[in-house]
Amino acid sequence: MNFEVINGLPIYDLYTEFNSLLESGAIRWIQWKGESIKDQICINSVKGQEDNYLLGRGSLVKDWDKTWGKTTNKEGNLTVPDKPKTLQESDFTELCTAFKGTLFEEVYNTLTSRYSVGRVRIMNLRPKTGLTWHQDDTYRIHYPMKTQEGCLMIIEDEVKHLTEKTWWKTNTVLKHTAFNGSTAERLHLVATILD
């Protein structure tokens, strides 16, 4: 089974909490909306970088910033260079300062009491966009903070709308993608499972 509902975890209104953090300035909106890589914010970081909620965004393996608009082979496919291997998922052990005293701290503590996790990110999939067909090294936990009709995740040949405010375990070691065919943003909290 590629999608599994996780029972026994608390339900949170993380979308409202996230918007409160944006409005208060704890997280700067321009950094969230203006980053070229992907719309991601990491709620945890590495020791000594607790104020850097952008450190864990994007791929730890591939350097997608060096590929935009370039084709490098005769088939027209992008060749994405690897990043220097400096950070591992297991390095992300510290809650970022901006999330201390918020519902996100409660979520992080709940997840880390039940699972060994790497990065825990808030991931925005903009309207009318999708991700590449790819696979990860580990399973992921998804918690849709805001979603709507037209937001789908596909793992191999299984298509699923992940319902809002539900915990999902996803088999992302298989090839998968996600797309947002709606006209509103889709926000998920996504945790990497290390065990």
C-alpha positions in Angstrom: 0.0 0.0 0.0 1.5 3.3 -1.1 -0.7 5.6 1.1 -1.6 4.7 4.6 -3.6 6.8 7.1 -1.8 7.2 10.4 -4.1 7.0 13.4 -3.3 8.1 16.9 -1.6 11.5 16.1 -3.3 14.7 17.2 -5.1 16.9 14.6 -3.9 20.5 14.4 -4.9 23.7 12.6 -1.4 24.3 11.2 -2.6 26.5 8.3 -3.9 29.1 10.7 -0.8 28.8 12.9 1.4 29.2 9.8 -0.4 32.3 8.6 -0.1 33.8 12.2 3.7 33.3 12.0 3.8 35.0 8.6 1.7 37.9 9.8 3.7 38.4 13.0 7.0 38.5 11.0 8.5 35.4 12.7 8.8 34.1 9.2 9.2 36.6 6.4 6.7 36.3 3.6 9.2 37.4 1.0 11.4 34.5 1.8 8.5 32.1 1.6 7.2 33.4 -1.7 10.4 34.7 -3.2 12.7 31.7 -3.1 13.5 30.3 -6.6 14.1 26.7 -5.5 10.8 25.5 -4.2 8.4 26.9 -1.7 9.7 25.2 1.4 10.4 26.1 4.9 12.1 23.7 7.3 10.9 23.7 10.8 14.0 22.0 12.1 17.7 22.6 11.3 21.2 21.5 12.3 23.0 22.4 15.5 24.2 26.0 15.4 21.8 27.0 12.6 18.6 27.1 14.6 17.6 30.5 13.2 17.9 29.3 9.6 14.5 27.8 8.6 15.6 27.9 4.9 18.7 25.7 5.4 16.8 22.4 4.8 14.7 23.4 1.8 15.0 21.7 -1.5 17.1 18.7 -2.2 20.0 17.7 -0.1 21.4 15.7 -3.1 20.6 17.5 -6.4 21.5 21.1 -7.2 18.3 22.1 -9.0 19.3 25.8 -8.9 21.9 25.1 -11.6 19.4 23.6 -14.1 16.6 26.1 -14.7 16.1 26.6 -18.4 19.0 24.4 -19.5 18.9 21.1 -21.4 22.1 19.1 -21.5 21.4 16.0 -23.5 20.2 15.2 -27.0 16.8 14.0 -25.7 16.2 17.5 -24.2 16.3 16.2 -20.6 17.9 18.1 -17.8 21.0 16.7 -16.2 20.9 17.8 -12.6 24.3 18.0 -10.9 24.8 16.6 -7.4 25.4 18.9 -4.5 28.5 18.4 -2.4 27.5 15.9 0.4 27.6 18.1 3.4 24.2 17.6 5.1 22.3 14.4 5.8 18.7 14.1 6.9 19.8 12.8 10.3 21.7 16.1 10.9 18.3 18.0 11.2 17.8 17.6 15.0 17.0 21.1 16.2 13.7 22.9 16.1 14.1 26.3 14.4 13.8 29.3 16.7 10.8 30.7 14.7 8.7 27.7 15.6 9.4 27.5 19.4 6.3 28.0 21.4 4.0 27.3 18.5 1.8 24.4 17.4 4.7 23.4 15.1 6.9 22.7 18.2 4.1 20.4 19.6 3.9 18.6 16.2 7.7 18.2 16.1 7.8 16.8 19.6 4.9 14.4 18.8 6.6 13.2 15.6 10.0 12.8 17.2 8.5 10.9 20.1 7.1 8.3 17.7 9.5 8.3 14.8 13.1 9.0 14.0 12.7 11.9 11.6 15.0 14.0 9.4 13.8 17.2 7.9 10.3 18.4 8.7 9.2 20.9 6.1 6.2 23.0 5.2 5.9 22.5 1.4 3.9 24.7 -0.9 2.8 23.5 -4.2 1.6 26.5 -6.2 -1.6 26.5 -8.3 -1.3 24.8 -11.7 2.1 23.2 -10.9 3.6 19.8 -10.4 6.8 18.0 -9.3 9.2 15.9 -11.3 8.7 12.1 -11.4 11.2 11.0 -8.8 11.9 8.8 -5.9 13.3 9.4 -2.4 15.5 7.3 -0.1 12.8 7.1 2.6 9.1 7.1 3.4 7.5 10.4 4.2 4.7 11.5 6.5 2.4 14.1 5.0 -0.1 16.3 6.9 -2.1 18.4 4.5 -2.5 21.8 6.1 -4.4 23.2 3.2 -5.6 21.3 0.1 -8.6 21.2 -2.2 -10.0 19.3 -5.2 -7.4 19.0 -7.9 -4.5 18.4 -5.6 -3.2 14.8 -6.1 -0.2 12.7 -5.3 0.7 9.8 -7.5 2.9 6.9 -6.4 3.7 4.4 -9.2 0.2 4.0 -10.7 -1.9 4.9 -7.6 -3.5 8.3 -7.5 -4.7 9.8 -4.2 -6.0 13.1 -2.9 -4.6 13.4 0.6 -7.4 14.8 2.7 -6.7 17.9 4.9 -5.8 17.5 8.6 -5.1 13.8 8.2 -1.8 12.1 8.8 -0.5 10.0 5.9 2.5 7.7 5.5 3.6 7.6 1.9 5.9 5.1 0.1 8.1 7.7 -1.5 10.9 5.2 -2.1 8.8 4.3 -5.2 8.6 6.7 -8.2 6.1 9.5 -7.4 5.0 13.0 -8.1 2.4 15.5 -7.0 0.5 18.2 -8.7 -1.8 21.0 -7.9 -4.4 21.4 -10.6 -6.4 23.9 -8.5 -6.3 27.7 -8.4 -5.1 27.9 -4.8 -2.0 26.9 -2.9 -1.5 23.5 -1.5 0.4 23.3 1.8 1.6 20.1 3.4 3.8 19.5 6.4 6.2 16.7 5.3 8.5 14.7 7.5 11.2 12.4 6.4 11.1 9.0 8.3 14.5 7.7 9.0 13.6 4.4 10.7 
